[in-house]
Amino acid sequence: MGGRRLAGHVIELGASVHMPRIGCGPAGGEWPLVEPLVAGRLAGRGIPVTVYDHGEGA
């Protein structure tokens, strides 16, 4: 599910998003590149977002 679709569902439900640093770690992404996408597509629309660190190097 893309960020825009997710945002629409979250807004419709009046919910918030709780997630790990998606796309990072074993996936090979870097949080400084992923974070602006999360901020723009979710937090930028007023959706509360909580990001958790899990595993080694957190």
PDBQT receptor file of N, H, CA, C and O in Angstrom, charges set to zero:
ATOM      1  N   MET A   1       0.860  -1.170   0.000  1.00  0.00    +0.000 N 
ATOM      2  CA  MET A   1       0.000   0.000   0.000  1.00  0.00    +0.000 C 
ATOM      3  C   MET A   1       0.903   1.229   0.000  1.00  0.00    +0.000 C 
ATOM      4  O   MET A   1       1.804   1.347   0.831  1.00  0.00    +0.000 OA
ATOM      5  N   GLY A   2       0.662   2.125  -0.921  1.00  0.00    +0.000 N 
ATOM      6  H   GLY A   2      -0.070   2.029  -1.596  1.00  0.00    +0.000 HD
ATOM      7  CA  GLY A   2       1.462   3.339  -0.998  1.00  0.00    +0.000 C 
ATOM      8  C   GLY A   2       1.138   4.309   0.115  1.00  0.00    +0.000 C 
ATOM      9  O   GLY A   2       0.100   4.198   0.767  1.00  0.00    +0.000 OA
ATOM     10  N   GLY A   3       2.031   5.263   0.330  1.00  0.00    +0.000 N 
ATOM     11  H   GLY A   3       2.875   5.353  -0.199  1.00  0.00    +0.000 HD
ATOM     12  CA  GLY A   3       1.860   6.241   1.399  1.00  0.00    +0.000 C 
ATOM     13  C   GLY A   3       0.588   7.057   1.283  1.00  0.00    +0.000 C 
ATOM     14  O   GLY A   3      -0.053   7.356   2.290  1.00  0.00    +0.000 OA
ATOM     15  N   ARG A   4       0.214   7.422   0.056  1.00  0.00    +0.000 N 
ATOM     16  H   ARG A   4       0.734   7.179  -0.762  1.00  0.00    +0.000 HD
ATOM     17  CA  ARG A   4      -1.010   8.220  -0.133  1.00  0.00    +0.000 C 
ATOM     18  C   ARG A   4      -2.253   7.406   0.194  1.00  0.00    +0.000 C 
ATOM     19  O   ARG A   4      -3.181   7.908   0.827  1.00  0.00    +0.000 OA
ATOM     20  N   ARG A   5      -2.272   6.147  -0.239  1.00  0.00    +0.000 N 
ATOM     21  H   ARG A   5      -1.518   5.739  -0.754  1.00  0.00    +0.000 HD
ATOM     22  CA  ARG A   5      -3.424   5.283   0.077  1.00  0.00    +0.000 C 
ATOM     23  C   ARG A   5      -3.516   5.042   1.568  1.00  0.00    +0.000 C 
ATOM     24  O   ARG A   5      -4.599   5.099   2.149  1.00  0.00    +0.000 OA
ATOM     25  N   LEU A   6      -2.368   4.771   2.191  1.00  0.00    +0.000 N 
ATOM     26  H   LEU A   6      -1.487   4.725   1.719  1.00  0.00    +0.000 HD
ATOM     27  CA  LEU A   6      -2.343   4.558   3.633  1.00  0.00    +0.000 C 
ATOM     28  C   LEU A   6      -2.861   5.801   4.345  1.00  0.00    +0.000 C 
ATOM     29  O   LEU A   6      -3.680   5.696   5.258  1.00  0.00    +0.000 OA
ATOM     30  N   ALA A   7      -2.397   6.964   3.941  1.00  0.00    +0.000 N 
ATOM     31  H   ALA A   7      -1.731   7.049   3.199  1.00  0.00    +0.000 HD
ATOM     32  CA  ALA A   7      -2.830   8.213   4.575  1.00  0.00    +0.000 C 
ATOM     33  C   ALA A   7      -4.338   8.366   4.484  1.00  0.00    +0.000 C 
ATOM     34  O   ALA A   7      -4.982   8.751   5.460  1.00  0.00    +0.000 OA
ATOM     35  N   GLY A   8      -4.907   8.071   3.324  1.00  0.00    +0.000 N 
ATOM     36  H   GLY A   8      -4.384   7.758   2.531  1.00  0.00    +0.000 HD
ATOM     37  CA  GLY A   8      -6.357   8.182   3.164  1.00  0.00    +0.000 C 
ATOM     38  C   GLY A   8      -7.111   7.281   4.123  1.00  0.00    +0.000 C 
ATOM     39  O   GLY A   8      -8.099   7.701   4.725  1.00  0.00    +0.000 OA
ATOM     40  N   HIS A   9      -6.653   6.041   4.271  1.00  0.00    +0.000 N 
ATOM     41  H   HIS A   9      -5.851   5.699   3.782  1.00  0.00    +0.000 HD
ATOM     42  CA  HIS A   9      -7.308   5.103   5.186  1.00  0.00    +0.000 C 
ATOM     43  C   HIS A   9      -7.163   5.557   6.634  1.00  0.00    +0.000 C 
ATOM     44  O   HIS A   9      -8.115   5.485   7.411  1.00  0.00    +0.000 OA
ATOM     45  N   VAL A  10      -5.972   6.023   6.992  1.00  0.00    +0.000 N 
ATOM     46  H   VAL A  10      -5.199   6.082   6.361  1.00  0.00    +0.000 HD
ATOM     47  CA  VAL A  10      -5.719   6.450   8.369  1.00  0.00    +0.000 C 
ATOM     48  C   VAL A  10      -6.600   7.655   8.713  1.00  0.00    +0.000 C 
ATOM     49  O   VAL A  10      -7.185   7.714   9.794  1.00  0.00    +0.000 OA
ATOM     50  N   ILE A  11      -6.689   8.602   7.799  1.00  0.00    +0.000 N 
ATOM     51  H   ILE A  11      -6.214   8.554   6.920  1.00  0.00    +0.000 HD
ATOM     52  CA  ILE A  11      -7.530   9.783   8.031  1.00  0.00    +0.000 C 
ATOM     53  C   ILE A  11      -8.992   9.369   8.160  1.00  0.00    +0.000 C 
ATOM     54  O   ILE A  11      -9.697   9.851   9.046  1.00  0.00    +0.000 OA
ATOM     55  N   GLU A  12      -9.445   8.490   7.292  1.00  0.00    +0.000 N 
ATOM     56  H   GLU A  12      -8.872   8.098   6.572  1.00  0.00    +0.000 HD
ATOM     57  CA  GLU A  12     -10.828   8.014   7.327  1.00  0.00    +0.000 C 
ATOM     58  C   GLU A  12     -11.158   7.353   8.661  1.00  0.00    +0.000 C 
ATOM     59  O   GLU A  12     -12.263   7.506   9.182  1.00  0.00    +0.000 OA
ATOM     60  N   LEU A  13     -10.194   6.617   9.211  1.00  0.00    +0.000 N 
ATOM     61  H   LEU A  13      -9.296   6.493   8.789  1.00  0.00    +0.000 HD
ATOM     62  CA  LEU A  13     -10.401   5.916  10.479  1.00  0.00    +0.000 C 
ATOM     63  C   LEU A  13     -10.137   6.786  11.707  1.00  0.00    +0.000 C 
ATOM     64  O   LEU A  13     -10.499   6.410  12.822  1.00  0.00    +0.000 OA
ATOM     65  N   GLY A  14      -9.512   7.940  11.511  1.00  0.00    +0.000 N 
ATOM     66  H   GLY A  14      -9.218   8.245  10.606  1.00  0.00    +0.000 HD
ATOM     67  CA  GLY A  14      -9.138   8.768  12.656  1.00  0.00    +0.000 C 
ATOM     68  C   GLY A  14      -8.045   8.110  13.483  1.00  0.00    +0.000 C 
ATOM     69  O   GLY A  14      -8.001   8.264  14.703  1.00  0.00    +0.000 OA
ATOM     70  N   ALA A  15      -7.167   7.378  12.815  1.00  0.00    +0.000 N 
ATOM     71  H   ALA A  15      -7.203   7.252  11.824  1.00  0.00    +0.000 HD
ATOM     72  CA  ALA A  15      -6.139   6.585  13.496  1.00  0.00    +0.000 C 
ATOM     73  C   ALA A  15      -4.792   7.297  13.471  1.00  0.00    +0.000 C 
ATOM     74  O   ALA A  15      -4.677   8.432  13.010  1.00  0.00    +0.000 OA
ATOM     75  N   SER A  16      -3.788   6.607  13.973  1.00  0.00    +0.000 N 
ATOM     76  H   SER A  16      -3.882   5.685  14.347  1.00  0.00    +0.000 HD
ATOM     77  CA  SER A  16      -2.403   7.062  13.911  1.00  0.00    +0.000 C 
ATOM     78  C   SER A  16      -1.569   5.912  13.363  1.00  0.00    +0.000 C 
ATOM     79  O   SER A  16      -2.050   4.785  13.252  1.00  0.00    +0.000 OA
ATOM     80  N   VAL A  17      -0.322   6.201  13.023  1.00  0.00    +0.000 N 
ATOM     81  H   VAL A  17       0.070   7.117  13.114  1.00  0.00    +0.000 HD
ATOM     82  CA  VAL A  17       0.562   5.189  12.449  1.00  0.00    +0.000 C 
ATOM     83  C   VAL A  17       1.713   4.927  13.413  1.00  0.00    +0.000 C 
ATOM     84  O   VAL A  17       2.362   5.858  13.890  1.00  0.00    +0.000 OA
ATOM     85  N   HIS A  18       1.957   3.649  13.691  1.00  0.00    +0.000 N 
ATOM     86  H   HIS A  18       1.430   2.894  13.303  1.00  0.00    +0.000 HD
ATOM     87  CA  HIS A  18       3.077   3.206  14.526  1.00  0.00    +0.000 C 
ATOM     88  C   HIS A  18       3.857   2.207  13.696  1.00  0.00    +0.000 C 
ATOM     89  O   HIS A  18       3.287   1.237  13.195  1.00  0.00    +0.000 OA
ATOM     90  N   MET A  19       5.160   2.432  13.542  1.00  0.00    +0.000 N 
ATOM     91  H   MET A  19       5.623   3.220  13.949  1.00  0.00    +0.000 HD
ATOM     92  CA  MET A  19       5.925   1.585  12.637  1.00  0.00    +0.000 C 
ATOM     93  C   MET A  19       7.402   1.592  12.985  1.00  0.00    +0.000 C 
ATOM     94  O   MET A  19       7.880   2.498  13.667  1.00  0.00    +0.000 OA
ATOM     95  N   PRO A  20       8.133   0.570  12.512  1.00  0.00    +0.000 N 
ATOM     96  CA  PRO A  20       9.595   0.607  12.627  1.00  0.00    +0.000 C 
ATOM     97  C   PRO A  20      10.132   1.513  11.520  1.00  0.00    +0.000 C 
ATOM     98  O   PRO A  20       9.363   2.061  10.730  1.00  0.00    +0.000 OA
ATOM     99  N   ARG A  21      11.435   1.663  11.469  1.00  0.00    +0.000 N 
ATOM    100  H   ARG A  21      12.060   1.217  12.111  1.00  0.00    +0.000 HD
ATOM    101  CA  ARG A  21      12.063   2.447  10.398  1.00  0.00    +0.000 C 
ATOM    102  C   ARG A  21      12.015   1.618   9.114  1.00  0.00    +0.000 C 
ATOM    103  O   ARG A  21      12.988   0.956   8.751  1.00  0.00    +0.000 OA
ATOM    104  N   ILE A  22      10.877   1.667   8.438  1.00  0.00    +0.000 N 
ATOM    105  H   ILE A  22      10.087   2.205   8.733  1.00  0.00    +0.000 HD
ATOM    106  CA  ILE A  22      10.648   0.849   7.254  1.00  0.00    +0.000 C 
ATOM    107  C   ILE A  22      11.662   1.139   6.158  1.00  0.00    +0.000 C 
ATOM    108  O   ILE A  22      12.102   2.275   5.982  1.00  0.00    +0.000 OA
ATOM    109  N   GLY A  23      12.021   0.099   5.431  1.00  0.00    +0.000 N 
ATOM    110  H   GLY A  23      11.664  -0.824   5.574  1.00  0.00    +0.000 HD
ATOM    111  CA  GLY A  23      12.947   0.239   4.320  1.00  0.00    +0.000 C 
ATOM    112  C   GLY A  23      14.402   0.316   4.718  1.00  0.00    +0.000 C 
ATOM    113  O   GLY A  23      15.271   0.452   3.857  1.00  0.00    +0.000 OA
ATOM    114  N   CYS A  24      14.683   0.231   5.999  1.00  0.00    +0.000 N 
ATOM    115  H   CYS A  24      13.977   0.121   6.698  1.00  0.00    +0.000 HD
ATOM    116  CA  CYS A  24      16.066   0.350   6.489  1.00  0.00    +0.000 C 
ATOM    117  C   CYS A  24      16.530  -0.992   7.044  1.00  0.00    +0.000 C 
ATOM    118  O   CYS A  24      15.770  -1.961   7.038  1.00  0.00    +0.000 OA
ATOM    119  N   GLY A  25      17.749  -1.055   7.513  1.00  0.00    +0.000 N 
ATOM    120  H   GLY A  25      18.366  -0.268   7.517  1.00  0.00    +0.000 HD
ATOM    121  CA  GLY A  25      18.285  -2.306   8.053  1.00  0.00    +0.000 C 
ATOM    122  C   GLY A  25      18.498  -3.317   6.948  1.00  0.00    +0.000 C 
ATOM    123  O   GLY A  25      19.180  -3.017   5.968  1.00  0.00    +0.000 OA
ATOM    124  N   PRO A  26      17.922  -4.534   7.079  1.00  0.00    +0.000 N 
ATOM    125  CA  PRO A  26      18.129  -5.573   6.065  1.00  0.00    +0.000 C 
ATOM    126  C   PRO A  26      17.659  -5.150   4.668  1.00  0.00    +0.000 C 
ATOM    127  O   PRO A  26      18.177  -5.651   3.670  1.00  0.00    +0.000 OA
ATOM    128  N   ALA A  27      16.696  -4.244   4.585  1.00  0.00    +0.000 N 
ATOM    129  H   ALA A  27      16.276  -3.837   5.395  1.00  0.00    +0.000 HD
ATOM    130  CA  ALA A  27      16.189  -3.794   3.285  1.00  0.00    +0.000 C 
ATOM    131  C   ALA A  27      17.205  -2.916   2.558  1.00  0.00    +0.000 C 
ATOM    132  O   ALA A  27      17.107  -2.721   1.346  1.00  0.00    +0.000 OA
ATOM    133  N   GLY A  28      18.178  -2.387   3.298  1.00  0.00    +0.000 N 
ATOM    134  H   GLY A  28      18.257  -2.545   4.282  1.00  0.00    +0.000 HD
ATOM    135  CA  GLY A  28      19.257  -1.637   2.677  1.00  0.00    +0.000 C 
ATOM    136  C   GLY A  28      19.043  -0.144   2.537  1.00  0.00    +0.000 C 
ATOM    137  O   GLY A  28      19.940   0.566   2.083  1.00  0.00    +0.000 OA
ATOM    138  N   GLY A  29      17.874   0.349   2.915  1.00  0.00    +0.000 N 
ATOM    139  H   GLY A  29      17.144  -0.228   3.284  1.00  0.00    +0.000 HD
ATOM    140  CA  GLY A  29      17.613   1.781   2.819  1.00  0.00    +0.000 C 
ATOM    141  C   GLY A  29      18.252   2.557   3.954  1.00  0.00    +0.000 C 
ATOM    142  O   GLY A  29      18.734   1.978   4.927  1.00  0.00    +0.000 OA
ATOM    143  N   GLU A  30      18.249   3.848   3.821  1.00  0.00    +0.000 N 
ATOM    144  H   GLU A  30      17.857   4.319   3.030  1.00  0.00    +0.000 HD
ATOM    145  CA  GLU A  30      18.802   4.724   4.850  1.00  0.00    +0.000 C 
ATOM    146  C   GLU A  30      17.698   5.648   5.354  1.00  0.00    +0.000 C 
ATOM    147  O   GLU A  30      17.004   6.294   4.569  1.00  0.00    +0.000 OA
ATOM    148  N   TRP A  31      17.548   5.700   6.674  1.00  0.00    +0.000 N 
ATOM    149  H   TRP A  31      18.113   5.176   7.312  1.00  0.00    +0.000 HD
ATOM    150  CA  TRP A  31      16.473   6.472   7.272  1.00  0.00    +0.000 C 
ATOM    151  C   TRP A  31      16.480   7.947   6.846  1.00  0.00    +0.000 C 
ATOM    152  O   TRP A  31      15.401   8.499   6.631  1.00  0.00    +0.000 OA
ATOM    153  N   PRO A  32      17.616   8.602   6.714  1.00  0.00    +0.000 N 
ATOM    154  CA  PRO A  32      17.580   9.991   6.261  1.00  0.00    +0.000 C 
ATOM    155  C   PRO A  32      16.931  10.169   4.882  1.00  0.00    +0.000 C 
ATOM    156  O   PRO A  32      16.488  11.268   4.548  1.00  0.00    +0.000 OA
ATOM    157  N   LEU A  33      16.872   9.116   4.093  1.00  0.00    +0.000 N 
ATOM    158  H   LEU A  33      17.232   8.223   4.364  1.00  0.00    +0.000 HD
ATOM    159  CA  LEU A  33      16.189   9.186   2.796  1.00  0.00    +0.000 C 
ATOM    160  C   LEU A  33      14.714   8.800   2.904  1.00  0.00    +0.000 C 
ATOM    161  O   LEU A  33      13.881   9.312   2.156  1.00  0.00    +0.000 OA
ATOM    162  N   VAL A  34      14.391   7.904   3.827  1.00  0.00    +0.000 N 
ATOM    163  H   VAL A  34      15.067   7.487   4.435  1.00  0.00    +0.000 HD
ATOM    164  CA  VAL A  34      13.023   7.420   4.000  1.00  0.00    +0.000 C 
ATOM    165  C   VAL A  34      12.195   8.394   4.830  1.00  0.00    +0.000 C 
ATOM    166  O   VAL A  34      11.018   8.610   4.540  1.00  0.00    +0.000 OA
ATOM    167  N   GLU A  35      12.793   8.976   5.851  1.00  0.00    +0.000 N 
ATOM    168  H   GLU A  35      13.749   8.800   6.087  1.00  0.00    +0.000 HD
ATOM    169  CA  GLU A  35      12.058   9.843   6.774  1.00  0.00    +0.000 C 
ATOM    170  C   GLU A  35      11.306  10.981   6.078  1.00  0.00    +0.000 C 
ATOM    171  O   GLU A  35      10.156  11.234   6.438  1.00  0.00    +0.000 OA
ATOM    172  N   PRO A  36      11.891  11.680   5.103  1.00  0.00    +0.000 N 
ATOM    173  CA  PRO A  36      11.125  12.752   4.445  1.00  0.00    +0.000 C 
ATOM    174  C   PRO A  36       9.865  12.245   3.724  1.00  0.00    +0.000 C 
ATOM    175  O   PRO A  36       8.879  12.974   3.617  1.00  0.00    +0.000 OA
ATOM    176  N   LEU A  37       9.896  11.017   3.237  1.00  0.00    +0.000 N 
ATOM    177  H   LEU A  37      10.698  10.425   3.324  1.00  0.00    +0.000 HD
ATOM    178  CA  LEU A  37       8.708  10.445   2.603  1.00  0.00    +0.000 C 
ATOM    179  C   LEU A  37       7.601  10.227   3.633  1.00  0.00    +0.000 C 
ATOM    180  O   LEU A  37       6.435  10.536   3.385  1.00  0.00    +0.000 OA
ATOM    181  N   VAL A  38       7.985   9.692   4.787  1.00  0.00    +0.000 N 
ATOM    182  H   VAL A  38       8.932   9.441   4.988  1.00  0.00    +0.000 HD
ATOM    183  CA  VAL A  38       7.028   9.476   5.869  1.00  0.00    +0.000 C 
ATOM    184  C   VAL A  38       6.484  10.822   6.350  1.00  0.00    +0.000 C 
ATOM    185  O   VAL A  38       5.280  10.980   6.553  1.00  0.00    +0.000 OA
ATOM    186  N   ALA A  39       7.375  11.772   6.526  1.00  0.00    +0.000 N 
ATOM    187  H   ALA A  39       8.353  11.644   6.361  1.00  0.00    +0.000 HD
ATOM    188  CA  ALA A  39       6.955  13.097   7.007  1.00  0.00    +0.000 C 
ATOM    189  C   ALA A  39       6.008  13.767   6.017  1.00  0.00    +0.000 C 
ATOM    190  O   ALA A  39       5.001  14.349   6.420  1.00  0.00    +0.000 OA
ATOM    191  N   GLY A  40       6.322  13.690   4.738  1.00  0.00    +0.000 N 
ATOM    192  H   GLY A  40       7.140  13.217   4.411  1.00  0.00    +0.000 HD
ATOM    193  CA  GLY A  40       5.499  14.363   3.742  1.00  0.00    +0.000 C 
ATOM    194  C   GLY A  40       4.156  13.716   3.508  1.00  0.00    +0.000 C 
ATOM    195  O   GLY A  40       3.141  14.400   3.375  1.00  0.00    +0.000 OA
ATOM    196  N   ARG A  41       4.151  12.399   3.456  1.00  0.00    +0.000 N 
ATOM    197  H   ARG A  41       4.976  11.844   3.564  1.00  0.00    +0.000 HD
ATOM    198  CA  ARG A  41       2.911  11.703   3.097  1.00  0.00    +0.000 C 
ATOM    199  C   ARG A  41       2.007  11.400   4.280  1.00  0.00    +0.000 C 
ATOM    200  O   ARG A  41       0.805  11.200   4.102  1.00  0.00    +0.000 OA
ATOM    201  N   LEU A  42       2.559  11.364   5.475  1.00  0.00    +0.000 N 
ATOM    202  H   LEU A  42       3.535  11.527   5.619  1.00  0.00    +0.000 HD
ATOM    203  CA  LEU A  42       1.742  11.065   6.652  1.00  0.00    +0.000 C 
ATOM    204  C   LEU A  42       1.709  12.262   7.602  1.00  0.00    +0.000 C 
ATOM    205  O   LEU A  42       0.670  12.903   7.764  1.00  0.00    +0.000 OA
ATOM    206  N   ALA A  43       2.831  12.555   8.221  1.00  0.00    +0.000 N 
ATOM    207  H   ALA A  43       3.675  12.034   8.090  1.00  0.00    +0.000 HD
ATOM    208  CA  ALA A  43       2.874  13.654   9.197  1.00  0.00    +0.000 C 
ATOM    209  C   ALA A  43       2.477  14.976   8.556  1.00  0.00    +0.000 C 
ATOM    210  O   ALA A  43       1.850  15.816   9.201  1.00  0.00    +0.000 OA
ATOM    211  N   GLY A  44       2.838  15.166   7.287  1.00  0.00    +0.000 N 
ATOM    212  H   GLY A  44       3.347  14.484   6.762  1.00  0.00    +0.000 HD
ATOM    213  CA  GLY A  44       2.483  16.395   6.582  1.00  0.00    +0.000 C 
ATOM    214  C   GLY A  44       0.992  16.565   6.381  1.00  0.00    +0.000 C 
ATOM    215  O   GLY A  44       0.528  17.670   6.098  1.00  0.00    +0.000 OA
ATOM    216  N   ARG A  45       0.234  15.492   6.522  1.00  0.00    +0.000 N 
ATOM    217  H   ARG A  45       0.611  14.594   6.752  1.00  0.00    +0.000 HD
ATOM    218  CA  ARG A  45      -1.236  15.537   6.418  1.00  0.00    +0.000 C 
ATOM    219  C   ARG A  45      -1.896  15.534   7.789  1.00  0.00    +0.000 C 
ATOM    220  O   ARG A  45      -3.105  15.336   7.912  1.00  0.00    +0.000 OA
ATOM    221  N   GLY A  46      -1.075  15.761   8.827  1.00  0.00    +0.000 N 
ATOM    222  H   GLY A  46      -0.093  15.922   8.727  1.00  0.00    +0.000 HD
ATOM    223  CA  GLY A  46      -1.616  15.845  10.184  1.00  0.00    +0.000 C 
ATOM    224  C   GLY A  46      -1.813  14.506  10.860  1.00  0.00    +0.000 C 
ATOM    225  O   GLY A  46      -2.475  14.433  11.896  1.00  0.00    +0.000 OA
ATOM    226  N   ILE A  47      -1.260  13.451  10.304  1.00  0.00    +0.000 N 
ATOM    227  H   ILE A  47      -0.723  13.510   9.463  1.00  0.00    +0.000 HD
ATOM    228  CA  ILE A  47      -1.405  12.117  10.883  1.00  0.00    +0.000 C 
ATOM    229  C   ILE A  47      -0.307  11.911  11.918  1.00  0.00    +0.000 C 
ATOM    230  O   ILE A  47       0.872  12.061  11.598  1.00  0.00    +0.000 OA
ATOM    231  N   PRO A  48      -0.669  11.570  13.154  1.00  0.00    +0.000 N 
ATOM    232  CA  PRO A  48       0.350  11.270  14.158  1.00  0.00    +0.000 C 
ATOM    233  C   PRO A  48       1.130  10.012  13.775  1.00  0.00    +0.000 C 
ATOM    234  O   PRO A  48       0.538   8.976  13.473  1.00  0.00    +0.000 OA
ATOM    235  N   VAL A  49       2.452  10.109  13.790  1.00  0.00    +0.000 N 
ATOM    236  H   VAL A  49       2.932  10.951  14.035  1.00  0.00    +0.000 HD
ATOM    237  CA  VAL A  49       3.317   8.991  13.412  1.00  0.00    +0.000 C 
ATOM    238  C   VAL A  49       4.310   8.742  14.541  1.00  0.00    +0.000 C 
ATOM    239  O   VAL A  49       4.983   9.664  15.003  1.00  0.00    +0.000 OA
ATOM    240  N   THR A  50       4.396   7.479  14.984  1.00  0.00    +0.000 N 
ATOM    241  H   THR A  50       3.850   6.730  14.609  1.00  0.00    +0.000 HD
ATOM    242  CA  THR A  50       5.388   7.067  15.966  1.00  0.00    +0.000 C 
ATOM    243  C   THR A  50       6.297   6.049  15.298  1.00  0.00    +0.000 C 
ATOM    244  O   THR A  50       5.826   5.046  14.761  1.00  0.00    +0.000 OA
ATOM    245  N   VAL A  51       7.604   6.309  15.332  1.00  0.00    +0.000 N 
ATOM    246  H   VAL A  51       7.986   7.123  15.769  1.00  0.00    +0.000 HD
ATOM    247  CA  VAL A  51       8.573   5.406  14.715  1.00  0.00    +0.000 C 
ATOM    248  C   VAL A  51       9.396   4.752  15.828  1.00  0.00    +0.000 C 
ATOM    249  O   VAL A  51       9.955   5.428  16.691  1.00  0.00    +0.000 OA
ATOM    250  N   TYR A  52       9.454   3.425  15.782  1.00  0.00    +0.000 N 
ATOM    251  H   TYR A  52       8.999   2.875  15.080  1.00  0.00    +0.000 HD
ATOM    252  CA  TYR A  52      10.175   2.653  16.784  1.00  0.00    +0.000 C 
ATOM    253  C   TYR A  52      11.476   2.130  16.217  1.00  0.00    +0.000 C 
ATOM    254  O   TYR A  52      11.552   1.806  15.032  1.00  0.00    +0.000 OA
ATOM    255  N   ASP A  53      12.501   2.043  17.051  1.00  0.00    +0.000 N 
ATOM    256  H   ASP A  53      12.438   2.306  18.013  1.00  0.00    +0.000 HD
ATOM    257  CA  ASP A  53      13.766   1.418  16.694  1.00  0.00    +0.000 C 
ATOM    258  C   ASP A  53      13.778   0.015  17.291  1.00  0.00    +0.000 C 
ATOM    259  O   ASP A  53      13.473  -0.174  18.469  1.00  0.00    +0.000 OA
ATOM    260  N   HIS A  54      14.132  -0.960  16.466  1.00  0.00    +0.000 N 
ATOM    261  H   HIS A  54      14.379  -0.806  15.509  1.00  0.00    +0.000 HD
ATOM    262  CA  HIS A  54      14.222  -2.352  16.915  1.00  0.00    +0.000 C 
ATOM    263  C   HIS A  54      15.528  -2.954  16.442  1.00  0.00    +0.000 C 
ATOM    264  O   HIS A  54      16.072  -2.539  15.418  1.00  0.00    +0.000 OA
ATOM    265  N   GLY A  55      16.024  -3.905  17.161  1.00  0.00    +0.000 N 
ATOM    266  H   GLY A  55      15.582  -4.242  17.992  1.00  0.00    +0.000 HD
ATOM    267  CA  GLY A  55      17.172  -4.682  16.714  1.00  0.00    +0.000 C 
ATOM    268  C   GLY A  55      18.498  -4.018  16.982  1.00  0.00    +0.000 C 
ATOM    269  O   GLY A  55      18.589  -3.018  17.693  1.00  0.00    +0.000 OA
ATOM    270  N   GLU A  56      19.533  -4.607  16.389  1.00  0.00    +0.000 N 
ATOM    271  H   GLU A  56      19.459  -5.420  15.812  1.00  0.00    +0.000 HD
ATOM    272  CA  GLU A  56      20.892  -4.136  16.591  1.00  0.00    +0.000 C 
ATOM    273  C   GLU A  56      21.095  -2.779  15.946  1.00  0.00    +0.000 C 
ATOM    274  O   GLU A  56      20.512  -2.484  14.903  1.00  0.00    +0.000 OA
ATOM    275  N   GLY A  57      21.912  -1.966  16.563  1.00  0.00    +0.000 N 
ATOM    276  H   GLY A  57      22.385  -2.206  17.411  1.00  0.00    +0.000 HD
ATOM    277  CA  GLY A  57      22.241  -0.661  16.027  1.00  0.00    +0.000 C 
ATOM    278  C   GLY A  57      21.140   0.366  16.166  1.00  0.00    +0.000 C 
ATOM    279  O   GLY A  57      21.223   1.452  15.593  1.00  0.00    +0.000 OA
ATOM    280  N   ALA A  58      20.117   0.032  16.918  1.00  0.00    +0.000 N 
ATOM    281  H   ALA A  58      20.050  -0.851  17.383  1.00  0.00    +0.000 HD
ATOM    282  CA  ALA A  58      18.989   0.960  17.066  1.00  0.00    +0.000 C 
ATOM    283  C   ALA A  58      19.343   2.095  17.996  1.00  0.00    +0.000 C 
ATOM    284  O   ALA A  58      18.516   2.973  18.240  1.00  0.00    +0.000 OA
TER     285      ALA A  58
